[in-house]
Amino acid sequence: MSVRRRLVIGNWKMNGSKAENQQLLSDLVKLQNAAAVNEAAELAVCAPFPYLQQVADILKDSVIGWGGQDASEHAKGAYTGEVSVGMLAEFGCAWAIVGHSERRAYHGESSDVVARKAAAAIAGGITPVVCVGETQAEREAGNTLQVISSQLEPVLALGAGAVRKMVLAYEPVWAIGTGLTASPEQAQEVHAHIRSLLAQAGAPEQRVLYGGSVKAANAASLFAKEDIDGALVGGASLVATDFQGIANA
């Protein structure tokens, strides 16, 4: 079985307000302090950009890390609406989600762009959480593993040195926000495939998270699989007890 440290990251997506964030984060800090799972699991939240200072202020003395939900491949310049890795670093961000299926679908991000974003994050001292996943149609066509390989190809081509500084996240698109979750066996099959690709790239021990309607009720059965190292959590990360329940699992 794996000895890799568990990692649970909350992706708030476009949710939150100053008042809601204050309550959620305060509750989470209290629960985390009481849970004593700090050694077993690493926790982080990825908040909307405007709230990063608030998140940093509340979490600065806790064991919970924080990050952004995206990062530009560019360091600076005429890129309206973009946020650079350097900007994230100024707010103490340790993490940046790149390649989330919503970015791929709604903003047309290619796997090559995702790889460049991952490289920019690494260069700026931030750990990218690189997301991959297939649609329902791709799964039904039997193309899941081919899709994952294709999405990861330019990322792994960055080289072993870069890959050792990233985290991967498998999020089947059909399970994001739908209430559907890949069975532990379905998830493990893809995670094992990702692990084999990591081994070929010279970084077999990198952490691979599962994402897609993860809840406290199903987290333990997912985490029991040898190649699943934690979770990238959407909706459940907006409720402190639910998020802590996943961490406890």
DRENDO-1510 file (C-alpha; in Angstrom, 1 decimal, always signed):
<recs>
REC; n; res; u; v; w
REC; 1; MET; +0.0; +0.0; +0.0 .
REC; 2; SER; +1.0; +3.6; -0.6 .
REC; 3; VAL; +2.9; +5.6; +2.0 .
REC; 4; ARG; +2.2; +8.9; +0.2 .
REC; 5; ARG; +0.7; +11.5; +2.5 .
REC; 6; ARG; -3.0; +12.0; +1.8 .
REC; 7; LEU; -4.1; +15.3; +0.3 .
REC; 8; VAL; -7.6; +16.8; +0.3 .
REC; 9; ILE; -8.1; +20.1; -1.6 .
REC; 10; GLY; -11.4; +22.1; -1.6 .
REC; 11; ASN; -12.3; +23.8; -4.9 .
REC; 12; TRP; -14.9; +26.4; -4.1 .
REC; 13; LYS; -15.4; +27.3; -7.7 .
REC; 14; MET; -17.4; +30.6; -8.1 .
REC; 15; ASN; -18.9; +30.4; -4.7 .
REC; 16; GLY; -18.5; +32.4; -1.5 .
REC; 17; SER; -18.9; +35.8; +0.0 .
REC; 18; LYS; -16.9; +37.6; +2.7 .
REC; 19; ALA; -19.4; +36.6; +5.3 .
REC; 20; GLU; -19.8; +33.0; +4.1 .
REC; 21; ASN; -16.0; +32.6; +3.8 .
REC; 22; GLN; -15.5; +33.9; +7.4 .
REC; 23; GLN; -17.9; +31.4; +8.8 .
REC; 24; LEU; -16.7; +28.5; +6.7 .
REC; 25; LEU; -13.0; +29.0; +7.3 .
REC; 26; SER; -13.4; +29.7; +11.0 .
REC; 27; ASP; -15.4; +26.5; +11.4 .
REC; 28; LEU; -12.9; +24.5; +9.4 .
REC; 29; VAL; -10.0; +25.7; +11.5 .
REC; 30; LYS; -11.8; +24.7; +14.7 .
REC; 31; LEU; -12.7; +21.3; +13.3 .
REC; 32; GLN; -9.2; +20.7; +12.0 .
REC; 33; ASN; -7.7; +21.7; +15.3 .
REC; 34; ALA; -10.0; +19.2; +17.0 .
REC; 35; ALA; -9.5; +16.4; +14.5 .
REC; 36; ALA; -5.8; +15.8; +14.9 .
REC; 37; VAL; -5.4; +14.3; +11.4 .
REC; 38; ASN; -2.7; +16.8; +10.5 .
REC; 39; GLU; +0.0; +14.1; +10.0 .
REC; 40; ALA; -2.3; +11.8; +8.1 .
REC; 41; ALA; -3.8; +14.3; +5.6 .
REC; 42; GLU; -2.7; +17.6; +4.2 .
REC; 43; LEU; -5.6; +20.0; +3.6 .
REC; 44; ALA; -6.0; +23.1; +1.4 .
REC; 45; VAL; -8.7; +25.2; -0.1 .
REC; 46; CYS; -8.7; +26.9; -3.5 .
REC; 47; ALA; -10.8; +30.1; -3.4 .
REC; 48; PRO; -11.9; +32.7; -5.9 .
REC; 49; PHE; -9.2; +35.2; -6.6 .
REC; 50; PRO; -10.9; +38.2; -4.9 .
REC; 51; TYR; -11.0; +36.4; -1.5 .
REC; 52; LEU; -7.4; +35.2; -1.4 .
REC; 53; GLN; -6.3; +37.9; +1.1 .
REC; 54; GLN; -9.2; +37.0; +3.4 .
REC; 55; VAL; -8.4; +33.3; +3.1 .
REC; 56; ALA; -4.7; +34.0; +3.9 .
REC; 57; ASP; -5.6; +36.1; +6.9 .
REC; 58; ILE; -7.8; +33.5; +8.4 .
REC; 59; LEU; -5.7; +30.4; +7.6 .
REC; 60; LYS; -2.2; +31.9; +8.3 .
REC; 61; ASP; -1.8; +30.3; +11.7 .
REC; 62; SER; -3.5; +27.0; +10.8 .
REC; 63; VAL; -2.2; +23.8; +9.1 .
REC; 64; ILE; -4.6; +24.4; +6.2 .
REC; 65; GLY; -3.0; +25.7; +2.9 .
REC; 66; TRP; -4.6; +27.7; +0.2 .
REC; 67; GLY; -4.4; +28.3; -3.5 .
REC; 68; GLY; -6.0; +29.7; -6.7 .
REC; 69; GLN; -8.4; +27.9; -9.1 .
REC; 70; ASP; -6.3; +28.8; -12.1 .
REC; 71; ALA; -3.1; +30.5; -13.1 .
REC; 72; SER; -2.0; +32.2; -16.3 .
REC; 73; GLU; +0.8; +30.7; -18.4 .
REC; 74; HIS; +2.1; +34.3; -18.8 .
REC; 75; ALA; +4.2; +36.1; -16.1 .
REC; 76; LYS; +2.7; +39.6; -16.9 .
REC; 77; GLY; +1.4; +41.6; -19.8 .
REC; 78; ALA; -1.8; +42.5; -21.7 .
REC; 79; TYR; -3.9; +39.6; -20.7 .
REC; 80; THR; -7.1; +41.1; -19.4 .
REC; 81; GLY; -8.8; +39.0; -16.7 .
REC; 82; GLU; -5.8; +36.7; -16.2 .
REC; 83; VAL; -4.0; +36.1; -12.9 .
REC; 84; SER; -0.3; +35.3; -12.8 .
REC; 85; VAL; +1.6; +32.8; -10.7 .
REC; 86; GLY; +3.5; +35.7; -9.2 .
REC; 87; MET; +0.3; +37.4; -8.1 .
REC; 88; LEU; -0.9; +34.1; -6.4 .
REC; 89; ALA; +2.5; +33.8; -4.7 .
REC; 90; GLU; +2.1; +37.3; -3.1 .
REC; 91; PHE; -1.0; +36.0; -1.3 .
REC; 92; GLY; +0.8; +33.0; +0.0 .
REC; 93; CYS; -0.7; +30.5; -2.3 .
REC; 94; ALA; +0.9; +27.1; -2.3 .
REC; 95; TRP; -1.4; +25.6; -4.9 .
REC; 96; ALA; -3.0; +26.3; -8.3 .
REC; 97; ILE; -5.6; +24.2; -10.0 .
REC; 98; VAL; -4.9; +23.9; -13.8 .
REC; 99; GLY; -6.8; +22.2; -16.5 .
REC; 100; HIS; -10.1; +21.7; -14.6 .
REC; 101; SER; -12.7; +20.3; -17.0 .
REC; 102; GLU; -14.7; +23.5; -16.6 .
REC; 103; ARG; -11.8; +25.5; -17.9 .
REC; 104; ARG; -11.3; +23.1; -20.7 .
REC; 105; ALA; -14.9; +23.1; -21.6 .
REC; 106; TYR; -15.9; +26.7; -21.1 .
REC; 107; HIS; -12.7; +28.5; -21.9 .
REC; 108; GLY; -11.3; +26.2; -24.6 .
REC; 109; GLU; -8.1; +25.3; -22.8 .
REC; 110; SER; -6.1; +22.7; -24.6 .
REC; 111; SER; -3.8; +20.2; -22.9 .
REC; 112; ASP; -0.8; +22.1; -24.3 .
REC; 113; VAL; -2.1; +25.2; -22.5 .
REC; 114; VAL; -2.6; +23.3; -19.3 .
REC; 115; ALA; +1.0; +22.0; -19.5 .
REC; 116; ARG; +2.3; +25.6; -20.0 .
REC; 117; LYS; +0.3; +26.7; -17.0 .
REC; 118; ALA; +1.7; +23.8; -14.9 .
REC; 119; ALA; +5.2; +24.8; -16.0 .
REC; 120; ALA; +4.6; +28.4; -15.0 .
REC; 121; ALA; +3.3; +27.4; -11.6 .
REC; 122; ILE; +6.3; +25.3; -10.9 .
REC; 123; ALA; +8.7; +28.0; -12.1 .
REC; 124; GLY; +6.9; +30.4; -9.6 .
REC; 125; GLY; +7.2; +28.0; -6.7 .
REC; 126; ILE; +3.5; +26.9; -6.6 .
REC; 127; THR; +2.4; +23.3; -6.9 .
REC; 128; PRO; +0.0; +22.8; -9.8 .
REC; 129; VAL; -2.9; +20.4; -9.4 .
REC; 130; VAL; -3.3; +19.2; -13.0 .
REC; 131; CYS; -6.8; +17.9; -13.7 .
REC; 132; VAL; -7.7; +15.3; -16.3 .
REC; 133; GLY; -10.9; +13.4; -17.0 .
REC; 134; GLU; -13.2; +11.9; -19.7 .
REC; 135; THR; -16.8; +12.8; -20.6 .
REC; 136; GLN; -19.6; +10.3; -20.4 .
REC; 137; ALA; -19.5; +9.9; -24.2 .
REC; 138; GLU; -15.8; +9.1; -24.1 .
REC; 139; ARG; -16.3; +6.6; -21.3 .
REC; 140; GLU; -19.2; +4.9; -23.1 .
REC; 141; ALA; -17.0; +4.6; -26.3 .
REC; 142; GLY; -14.4; +2.8; -24.3 .
REC; 143; ASN; -11.9; +5.6; -24.7 .
REC; 144; THR; -11.3; +6.6; -21.1 .
REC; 145; LEU; -7.6; +5.6; -20.8 .
REC; 146; GLN; -6.7; +7.0; -24.2 .
REC; 147; VAL; -8.3; +10.3; -23.3 .
REC; 148; ILE; -6.3; +10.5; -20.0 .
REC; 149; SER; -3.1; +9.5; -21.8 .
REC; 150; SER; -3.7; +12.3; -24.4 .
REC; 151; GLN; -4.4; +14.9; -21.8 .
REC; 152; LEU; -1.3; +14.0; -19.8 .
REC; 153; GLU; +1.1; +13.7; -22.7 .
REC; 154; PRO; +2.2; +17.4; -22.9 .
REC; 155; VAL; +2.3; +17.6; -19.1 .
REC; 156; LEU; +4.5; +14.6; -18.6 .
REC; 157; ALA; +6.7; +15.8; -21.5 .
REC; 158; LEU; +7.8; +18.6; -19.2 .
REC; 159; GLY; +10.1; +16.0; -17.7 .
REC; 160; ALA; +10.6; +14.1; -14.5 .
REC; 161; GLY; +11.9; +17.1; -12.6 .
REC; 162; ALA; +8.8; +19.1; -13.3 .
REC; 163; VAL; +6.4; +16.2; -12.8 .
REC; 164; ARG; +7.8; +15.6; -9.3 .
REC; 165; LYS; +6.6; +19.1; -8.4 .
REC; 166; MET; +3.0; +18.6; -9.3 .
REC; 167; VAL; -0.1; +16.8; -8.2 .
REC; 168; LEU; -2.5; +15.1; -10.6 .
REC; 169; ALA; -6.3; +14.9; -10.2 .
REC; 170; TYR; -8.6; +12.5; -12.0 .
REC; 171; GLU; -12.0; +14.0; -12.3 .
REC; 172; PRO; -14.4; +12.2; -14.7 .
REC; 173; VAL; -16.4; +15.0; -16.2 .
REC; 174; TRP; -19.6; +13.0; -15.9 .
REC; 175; ALA; -19.2; +12.9; -12.1 .
REC; 176; ILE; -18.6; +16.6; -11.5 .
REC; 177; GLY; -21.5; +18.3; -9.8 .
REC; 178; THR; -23.9; +15.5; -11.0 .
REC; 179; GLY; -24.1; +13.5; -7.8 .
REC; 180; LEU; -22.7; +10.6; -9.8 .
REC; 181; THR; -19.4; +9.2; -8.5 .
REC; 182; ALA; -17.1; +6.7; -10.2 .
REC; 183; SER; -17.1; +3.5; -8.3 .
REC; 184; PRO; -13.9; +2.9; -6.3 .
REC; 185; GLU; -13.0; +0.2; -8.9 .
REC; 186; GLN; -13.6; +2.5; -11.8 .
REC; 187; ALA; -11.5; +5.3; -10.2 .
REC; 188; GLN; -8.7; +2.9; -9.2 .
REC; 189; GLU; -8.5; +1.6; -12.8 .
REC; 190; VAL; -7.8; +5.1; -14.1 .
REC; 191; HIS; -5.5; +6.0; -11.1 .
REC; 192; ALA; -3.5; +2.8; -11.8 .
REC; 193; HIS; -3.2; +3.9; -15.5 .
REC; 194; ILE; -2.0; +7.4; -14.4 .
REC; 195; ARG; +0.4; +5.8; -12.0 .
REC; 196; SER; +1.9; +3.7; -14.8 .
REC; 197; LEU; +2.3; +6.9; -16.9 .
REC; 198; LEU; +4.0; +8.6; -14.0 .
REC; 199; ALA; +6.4; +5.7; -13.6 .
REC; 200; GLN; +7.3; +5.9; -17.3 .
REC; 201; ALA; +7.9; +9.6; -16.8 .
REC; 202; GLY; +10.2; +8.9; -13.9 .
REC; 203; ALA; +7.9; +10.2; -11.1 .
REC; 204; PRO; +5.9; +7.1; -9.9 .
REC; 205; GLU; +5.3; +8.5; -6.3 .
REC; 206; GLN; +3.5; +11.7; -7.2 .
REC; 207; ARG; +0.1; +12.0; -5.6 .
REC; 208; VAL; -3.0; +11.4; -7.7 .
REC; 209; LEU; -6.3; +12.7; -6.3 .
REC; 210; TYR; -9.8; +11.7; -7.2 .
REC; 211; GLY; -12.5; +14.3; -7.8 .
REC; 212; GLY; -16.2; +14.1; -8.8 .
REC; 213; SER; -19.0; +14.3; -6.2 .
REC; 214; VAL; -16.7; +13.2; -3.3 .
REC; 215; LYS; -18.5; +13.2; +0.0 .
REC; 216; ALA; -17.8; +12.0; +3.5 .
REC; 217; ALA; -20.0; +9.0; +2.8 .
REC; 218; ASN; -17.9; +7.7; -0.1 .
REC; 219; ALA; -14.5; +9.1; +0.7 .
REC; 220; ALA; -13.3; +6.1; +2.7 .
REC; 221; SER; -14.1; +3.5; +0.0 .
REC; 222; LEU; -12.2; +5.6; -2.5 .
REC; 223; PHE; -9.2; +6.3; -0.3 .
REC; 224; ALA; -8.9; +2.5; +0.4 .
REC; 225; LYS; -7.7; +2.0; -3.2 .
REC; 226; GLU; -3.9; +1.9; -3.4 .
REC; 227; ASP; -3.4; +4.5; -6.1 .
REC; 228; ILE; -5.9; +7.1; -4.8 .
REC; 229; ASP; -4.0; +9.6; -2.6 .
REC; 230; GLY; -6.8; +12.0; -1.7 .
REC; 231; ALA; -9.5; +14.1; -3.2 .
REC; 232; LEU; -10.2; +17.3; -5.1 .
REC; 233; VAL; -13.6; +18.3; -3.5 .
REC; 234; GLY; -16.2; +20.6; -5.0 .
REC; 235; GLY; -19.6; +21.1; -3.4 .
REC; 236; ALA; -18.7; +19.3; -0.2 .
REC; 237; SER; -15.9; +21.7; +0.5 .
REC; 238; LEU; -18.4; +24.5; +1.0 .
REC; 239; VAL; -19.7; +22.8; +4.2 .
REC; 240; ALA; -17.0; +22.6; +7.0 .
REC; 241; THR; -18.3; +19.4; +8.5 .
REC; 242; ASP; -18.5; +17.7; +5.1 .
REC; 243; PHE; -15.0; +18.8; +4.1 .
REC; 244; GLN; -13.6; +17.7; +7.5 .
REC; 245; GLY; -15.5; +14.4; +7.2 .
REC; 246; ILE; -13.7; +13.7; +4.0 .
REC; 247; ALA; -10.3; +14.6; +5.6 .
REC; 248; ASN; -11.1; +12.3; +8.5 .
REC; 249; ALA; -11.7; +9.5; +6.1 .
</recs>
